[in-house]
């Protein structure tokens, strides 16, 4: 408004947060956290561009945790890693949230995950951080 001398009456601020149609309540989030299974750490990786989102780093991190005796599962949504994928890496490919089946699948993965892992080399906005937080996922 200051730079372009715009009338404040013409300006609207639209908060931009998680791309979640049905907001979770605190009770919902506490339930997700309580229901998460112990024994295997579930990491959630979401990105269409494997390299720019740091998929190789996420995969190596999960590999190191497993090598050190910490059972870890890496759920990859949005892309398929190149080359041979180890058994602890679960590839779900691109899932659209625009249809009920896709929305349900992502919702289940978010509810079951302990941590979001997204070691981005390039990140435009980071909407996934808001989405993961709305499910009580640590990052």
Secondary structure, 3 states (H helix, E strand, C coil): CCCCCCCHHHCCCCCCCCCCCCCCCHHHHHHHHHHCCCCCEEEEEECCCCCCCCHHHHHHHHHHHHHCCCCEEEEEECCCCCCCCCCCEEEEECCCCCCHHHHHHHHHHHHHCCEECCCCCCCCCCHHHHHHHCCCCEC
